[in-house]
């Protein structure tokens, strides 16, 4: 065999070999396509939209990427999407239940739970309502239907019926009230309690109704955020809430960052990231990790929440 014949055989074998792998490095397989589709979005309870937007904006800016997008739905719907592997990441105000964790473990998915920050449920009223002090028990009695008029709480009030507005029947807001406030007592959802709005619509409803109480996440009260400046400079007041038997200025507190940090305010909840991204370099895992790092935690702090990973101390200061 001469050199020309040998070279022809080698070239022929090379062409044949390349023909066996026409899609190598060009077309992703079905698993890659499914993963990428799931990686396009994360889901979050609608009441967490302001803070989730801020975390995502800073994450994209720091990482020079724009590859994951939010879905703002109810908390229950968000967790269902995680269970169905429609998203790898959700922002919620609760951990997975043992049954939910077991189901995902059986599917060979390991869920990582990241505590991110503490916020609060805020009670807001119309600016023409002079009664802005309330106790946990007073609010509980409103939710059971035992109290339906303002005069039953404040004898001199002339506001008439109390109308309570929530964001969504499946939201984190209503679930917190049921699980953490009602102590097993049912909510009277007919008549004075409404739960079919967004957080922005709750604020608007209270602004237009003098006898209303709105229940929203405290993140919606931040006056430093131009895009969601819902409460300040509007006809809304934030109620002070106390744990005692009587509502007094000394025993009731607003849902401020300080009062959340020191547990003075009674309606405090934890914000979590739940992530089962199977790839350590995936966008969902990267976003969840970022939210726990100092730069991510600073976003929560600047938004008026209290970071879950914060290290802080209190010092007495003497002003001379």
C-alpha positions in Angstrom: 0.0 0.0 0.0 1.4 3.3 -1.0 1.2 6.6 1.0 -1.7 8.0 -1.2 -3.8 4.9 -0.6 -3.1 5.0 3.2 -4.0 8.7 3.4 -7.3 8.0 1.6 -8.2 5.3 4.0 -7.5 7.5 7.0 -9.6 10.4 5.6 -12.4 8.0 4.8 -12.4 6.6 8.4 -12.4 10.1 9.8 -15.4 11.2 7.8 -17.2 8.0 8.7 -16.5 8.6 12.4 -17.7 12.2 12.3 -20.9 10.9 10.6 -21.7 8.9 13.7 -21.9 12.0 15.9 -23.8 14.6 13.8 -25.3 16.4 16.8 -22.4 16.3 19.2 -21.8 19.8 20.7 -24.7 21.3 18.6 -28.1 19.9 19.7 -28.9 19.5 23.4 -30.5 16.2 24.4 -34.0 16.0 25.9 -32.8 16.2 29.5 -30.9 19.4 28.7 -33.9 20.9 27.1 -36.2 20.1 30.0 -33.7 21.4 32.5 -33.2 24.7 30.6 -37.0 25.2 30.4 -37.4 24.7 34.2 -34.4 27.0 34.8 -36.0 29.9 33.0 -38.2 30.9 36.0 -38.5 30.9 39.7 -41.8 31.3 41.6 -42.7 33.5 44.6 -45.7 34.4 46.6 -47.2 37.7 45.2 -46.8 39.4 48.6 -43.0 39.0 48.3 -42.7 40.6 44.9 -41.0 43.9 46.0 -38.1 42.2 47.7 -37.8 39.4 45.2 -37.6 42.0 42.4 -34.8 43.8 44.3 -32.8 40.7 45.0 -33.1 39.6 41.3 -32.1 43.0 40.0 -28.9 43.1 42.1 -28.1 39.5 41.3 -28.3 40.1 37.6 -26.2 43.3 38.0 -23.5 41.6 40.0 -23.4 38.5 37.8 -23.9 40.3 34.4 -26.7 37.9 33.6 -30.4 38.0 32.9 -31.3 34.3 32.5 -34.0 33.7 35.2 -37.4 35.4 35.5 -40.0 35.6 38.2 -43.5 34.2 38.4 -45.6 35.9 41.1 -48.5 33.7 42.1 -49.9 32.4 45.4 -47.6 30.6 47.8 -49.5 27.3 47.4 -49.3 27.6 43.6 -45.5 28.3 43.9 -44.9 25.2 46.0 -47.0 23.1 43.6 -44.8 24.2 40.8 -41.7 23.1 42.8 -43.3 19.8 43.5 -44.2 19.3 39.8 -40.6 20.3 38.7 -41.9 23.3 36.8 -39.4 25.5 38.6 -36.3 24.8 40.7 -36.7 27.7 43.1 -39.5 29.3 45.1 -39.6 32.1 47.6 -42.0 31.4 50.4 -42.8 32.2 54.0 -42.8 28.5 55.1 -40.7 25.4 54.9 -41.8 22.3 53.0 -44.0 20.0 55.0 -42.6 16.5 55.8 -44.9 15.0 53.2 -43.7 17.4 50.6 -40.0 16.7 51.4 -40.6 13.0 51.3 -42.3 13.2 47.9 -39.3 15.2 46.4 -36.8 12.8 48.0 -38.6 9.9 46.4 -38.1 11.7 43.1 -34.4 11.9 43.9 -34.5 15.7 44.4 -32.8 17.2 47.4 -34.4 20.4 48.6 -32.2 23.1 50.1 -33.9 25.5 52.5 -32.4 28.9 52.9 -33.7 31.3 55.6 -33.3 34.7 54.1 -34.9 37.4 56.2 -37.7 38.2 58.6 -40.6 40.4 57.7 -44.0 41.0 59.2 -47.7 41.1 58.5 -48.8 44.7 58.6 -52.4 45.9 59.4 -53.3 49.1 57.6 -56.3 51.4 58.0 -57.7 54.5 56.3 -56.0 57.7 57.3 -59.4 59.0 58.6 -59.5 56.2 61.1 -58.2 57.6 64.5 -58.0 54.1 66.1 -54.7 52.7 65.1 -53.9 50.6 68.2 -55.0 46.9 68.3 -54.1 43.7 70.1 -53.6 40.2 68.8 -56.8 39.1 70.5 -58.8 42.0 69.1 -57.7 41.1 65.6 -58.5 37.4 66.2 -62.0 38.3 67.3 -62.5 40.3 64.1 -61.4 37.4 62.0 -63.8 34.9 63.7 -66.7 37.3 63.2 -67.2 37.9 66.9 -66.5 41.6 66.3 -67.9 43.2 63.2 -68.1 46.9 64.0 -65.5 49.4 65.1 -67.7 50.5 68.0 -67.3 47.1 69.5 -63.6 47.7 69.9 -63.7 51.5 70.3 -67.0 52.7 71.8 -66.6 56.2 70.4 -66.0 55.1 66.8 -68.5 56.1 64.2 -66.9 54.2 61.3 -69.5 51.4 61.2 -68.7 47.9 59.9 -65.1 46.5 59.9 -64.1 45.2 56.4 -61.0 43.1 56.3 -59.0 42.7 53.0 -56.5 40.0 52.2 -54.5 39.4 49.0 -55.4 35.9 48.0 -57.1 32.8 49.6 -54.0 30.7 48.8 -51.5 33.4 49.8 -48.8 33.4 52.4 -50.6 36.2 54.2 -53.8 34.3 54.8 -52.0 31.1 55.7 -50.0 32.9 58.3 -53.2 34.2 59.9 -54.7 30.8 60.0 -51.6 28.9 61.2 -50.1 31.5 63.6 -52.8 33.8 64.8 -56.2 32.0 64.9 -55.2 29.2 67.3 -57.4 26.7 65.6 -60.4 29.0 65.3 -62.0 29.3 61.9 -62.0 32.5 59.9 -65.4 33.8 59.0 -64.8 34.4 55.3 -68.3 35.7 54.4 -69.5 39.2 55.1 -66.7 41.3 56.4 -63.6 39.3 55.2 -62.4 39.6 51.6 -59.6 37.6 50.1 -59.4 38.0 46.4 -56.9 40.8 45.6 -53.3 41.6 45.0 -51.3 43.4 47.7 -51.6 46.6 45.6 -55.4 46.2 45.4 -55.6 45.7 49.2 -53.9 49.1 49.7 -56.2 50.7 47.3 -59.2 49.2 48.9 -58.2 50.5 52.3 -57.5 53.9 50.9 -61.1 54.1 49.5 -62.9 52.5 52.5 -62.8 54.3 55.9 -63.8 51.2 57.8 -61.4 48.8 56.2 -58.4 46.9 57.6 -55.9 45.6 55.1 -53.4 42.8 55.7 -50.2 43.1 53.7 -46.6 42.1 54.0 -44.5 44.8 55.7 -42.3 45.0 52.6 -45.1 46.9 50.8 -44.7 49.7 53.4 -41.2 50.8 52.4 -41.1 54.4 51.3 -37.7 54.2 49.7 -38.9 52.2 46.8 -40.2 54.3 43.9 -41.9 51.5 42.0 -43.9 50.2 44.9 -44.4 53.3 47.0 -47.9 52.3 48.0 -48.5 53.5 51.5 -46.5 56.6 52.2 -48.1 59.9 50.8 -51.4 58.1 50.5 -54.5 57.9 52.7 -53.2 55.0 54.7 -52.0 54.5 58.3 -50.1 51.5 59.7 -51.6 50.1 62.9 -49.6 49.3 66.1 -50.2 45.8 67.4 -49.6 44.5 70.9 -49.7 41.1 72.7 -51.3 42.4 75.9 -54.9 42.5 77.0 -55.2 46.3 76.3 -54.1 48.3 73.3 -51.9 51.1 74.6 -49.2 53.2 73.1 -46.7 51.6 75.5 -47.5 48.0 74.6 -48.3 48.2 70.8 -45.7 48.4 68.1 -45.4 49.0 64.4 -43.7 46.5 62.0 -40.5 48.4 61.8 -37.1 46.8 61.2 -36.1 47.4 64.9 -39.3 45.9 66.2 -39.0 42.9 64.0 -35.3 42.3 65.1 -36.2 42.4 68.8 -39.5 40.5 68.5 -41.6 43.4 69.8 -44.0 43.2 66.9 -46.2 40.0 67.2 -46.8 39.1 63.5 -43.3 38.2 62.3 -42.6 35.6 59.7 -39.5 34.1 57.9 -38.9 34.4 54.2 -37.3 31.3 52.7 -35.8 30.2 49.4 -36.6 26.6 48.6 -34.3 25.2 45.9 -33.9 21.7 44.4 -31.9 22.7 41.4 -29.9 19.5 40.5 -27.0 21.4 39.0 -24.7 23.3 41.3 -24.0 25.9 38.6 -27.6 26.5 37.7 -29.3 29.9 37.8 -31.8 28.9 40.5 -29.0 27.6 42.8 -26.9 30.7 42.1 -29.8 33.1 42.9 -30.6 31.3 46.2 -27.0 31.3 47.2 -26.6 35.0 46.4 -29.6 35.8 48.6 -27.8 34.4 51.7 -24.4 36.1 51.0 -23.5 39.5 52.4 -24.5 41.5 49.3 -27.8 39.7 49.1 -28.5 40.1 52.8 -27.8 43.8 52.4 -30.7 44.0 50.0 -33.1 42.7 52.6 -31.6 45.1 55.2 -31.9 48.1 52.9 -35.6 47.2 52.2 -36.5 47.4 55.9 -36.5 43.7 56.7 -34.2 42.0 59.1 -31.6 39.6 57.4 -31.7 36.1 58.7 -27.9 35.7 58.4 -27.2 39.0 60.2 -24.7 39.2 63.0 -25.4 42.2 65.2 -24.9 43.5 68.7 -26.4 46.2 70.8 -24.3 48.8 72.6 -25.2 51.5 75.0 -24.2 54.9 73.7 -23.7 57.9 76.0 -24.2 61.2 74.2 -22.3 64.0 75.9 
